Amino acid sequence: MKKLFLICICLSFSLAGFCQKTNAAALELSAALENETYQDRAKKYQTTYKLNDNGEMEIISYLQVREPKEVMYNNIINWIVSNCTEAATAILYENEEEGRITTRCYFGKIANDGRPKPKEWVDIRPILSVEVLDQEAIMKFTLNGFEVLQKDENSATRGFMGNINGFCFTGDETPREAQFWPISLCAPFNDNTKYNKNTCYMAYVHAIECYKILKQQVLNTGYRTAQTRR
């Protein structure tokens, strides 16, 4: 087990090293809606990215790789270490012999309500699980809902995490000032939602983009062959 090692090392890393922005503006470019609206894209994604029996969005990907299990596992651990803030609670499970790693991610300010001066800002904390096998890995992305902070644009900094433009692996110590919107109660999964539909649609579409970015970074960082199947 490498948990103690990770706890010691993670705390020494700076948050300045993130290589890719994952805020709302960057994710909008990544989504490349063109003539589509967020509602259009959300309805389209709904047929592919569905909810499990617990009401969570769960996406499983099978990644074909060249590296042996030990090498892949160490690469994944190193990637987590380099993007970690609170190892003690960010790493939910880690077992080298089994080849299993489960960690909590954080993506800040991935969506807003779409107004000129937005008052709703959305964060997500998906769970990333990776099971490493010889020349293959199984990645699972699980999201149970959105954290929505209702503040004016100039005050929506949220202290510790507010100005991070990339993602990180983080634990329970990160402030939670927001309302929690279960994804099963949000549009497009619930057309009679009590929540702002514009915020729901953007948050759902951008959460899918966060999944795609995580998947590509797992491939880029942990593996040398970027061939996948769903």
N, C-alpha and C positions, 0 to 999 in steps of 0.2 A: 504494500500500500504506500502511496506517495502523498497522502493527505497532509501530513505535517510539513513535508518539504514544500508543498504548494502554498500552505498558509504562510510560511516564512518568506517565500520568494515573491508571491503575488503582492504582498503589501509594499514591496520596494519598487514596483513598477509605476511609471507615470501614466496618466490618462492622455498624454499628449501624442501618443504614438499611433492613434487610429488612422488607418489609411483610406477609409472610405466613409463619406458622409451618409447618414441614414436619417436625416431630418425630413420634414414634410416636403420641402422644395426639391431635395435630391431624389426622394422616392417618387415624386410626381414625374420627374424626367425619366426615371427608370421604368415607370409604368407605361409611358408613351401612349397616352390615351388617344391622341389625334382627334378624330371626330366623335369619339365616344364620350359619354358622361361617366362619372363614377358609378352612378346607378346601373348603367349599361354593363360596365365591366364587372361590377359586383354580381349582377344576375348571371353573367356568363361564368364567372369563377365558381358560383354556388353549385353548379352542376359537377364540378371536379373536386373542389376542396370542401368537403362536407364535415358535419359534426359527428363525433362518436357517441356512444350510448350515455356518456357523462355530460354531454352538451359542450364538449371542447372541440375546437378545430384540431384535427390530428392528421399530419401529413407524413407518410413514410416513403423514403427513397432508398433504393438499393444502388450503391456506388461500386462500380467495377474498378479495381485498382491493381497495380503490379506489386506493391510492396508486401513483404511478409507481415504477419500480425504484430510482432514486437516493434518493428520500425514504424508502422502506422500508428500504433498506440502512443509511442513516444512523441511522434510528430503532433498528434492531437493534444497531448498534455502540454507540450511546449507552446502551442497556439493558445490554449486556454490561459496559461501562465502570463503570456504577453498581453492579454486583454482582460486581466482580472483585477477586481477592486476589493472584494470581500470574500476571500477564499473559504473562510470558516463556514459560511452559509451558502455561498454561491455553488460550491461543488456538493451536489446532493448525494451522489454515489460514485465510487471509483474503485475498480478492481482490475488490476493488470492481468491476473491469471484468466479471468473471464473475458477480458477485453472490453469491458463495459465502462462507459463514462456518462454521467448525467449531470447537467449543470443548468443553472438559471441564467438567462440572458436579460439584458436591459436595452431597449431602444427608446430614446427620449424624443418627445415632440414629433411623432411620426405623422400626425394628422391634426387638422383643426376643423372648425365649423364652416370654413369657406367664405366667411364674411371679410370685408375689407379690414376690419379691426376684430379679428377672432377673439372670442372669449372662452372657447373650449379647446384645450390642448390635450392630446392623447399620447400616453405612454403605454408600452406593452412589456411584459416580462414572460416571454415564452420559455418553455423547458426544452432544452436540446439534449437528446440522448443519442449516443453513438455506440454501436456494438461492432467491434473490429474483429474480422475473420481473416483468414489467409486470402489475399487478393480480392477481398470484398468487405464492405462495411454497410451496415444498416443504420440510417440516420432517421430519427423521429423528431418532428417539430410539433409541440403541443401548446395551444393557446386557449385559455379559458375565458378571457375577456379583456376589456380595455380599462385603463385608469384615466379618468377624464378630470382635468383640473379646470375649474371655471374662474379665470382671472383676466384682468385686462392684459393686453399684449406686453406692455412695458413691465408688468409685475410678474409675468409668468416664467420666472427664472428657476423656481423650485430648489434654490440653494445648491446643495451638493452636486446634483446630477443635471441641473437645468441647462448648462451651457455646452454639454457634450454633443457633438455633431455625429459621432459614430456610435457603435454599439460596444457593450462591455459585458462581462460576466460578473454578476453582482449578487449580493445576499440580502438578507432581511433587514440589514441596518439602513439601507437606502430609504430616505423619507417617503412616506405614502400620504400625501396631503389630498389625494384625489378621490372622487367618487369611483365606484367600480361598476362597470356595465358588463354583465355576463354576455358573452357573444351570442348565446342562444336566444337572448331577448332583444338582440339588435337586428336591424335590417341588414342584409336581405333575408335572414333566417326567420324574422318575425315582422311581417308587414304591418302589424298593429303596435309596433314598439312605442313605448312612451319616451324614448330618447330621440334626439335630433337625428333624423335620417341622413342628412348630408354628412354629419360627422361619422355616423355608422358606416356609410358606404366608403368614405375615404379611408377610414381606419382599417376596414376589412381588406380593401385593395392594397393598401400600403403594407399591411401585415403579410400578405402574400409576397410582396416584393422583399420584405425582410427575410422571409423564408428562403427565397431564391438567392439572396446575397449570402446568407449563412451557408447554404448548400455549396455555392461556388467557392466560398472561402475554405470550407472543409476540404474540398477537392484541391484547391490551390496550395493550401498550407500543409495538409496531411498526406496528400497523395501526389503522384506524378502523372497519372493518367486520368484525364477528365472525361471519361465516358460513363454515362449513367443510363439507368432505365427506371421507369416508374411502374 
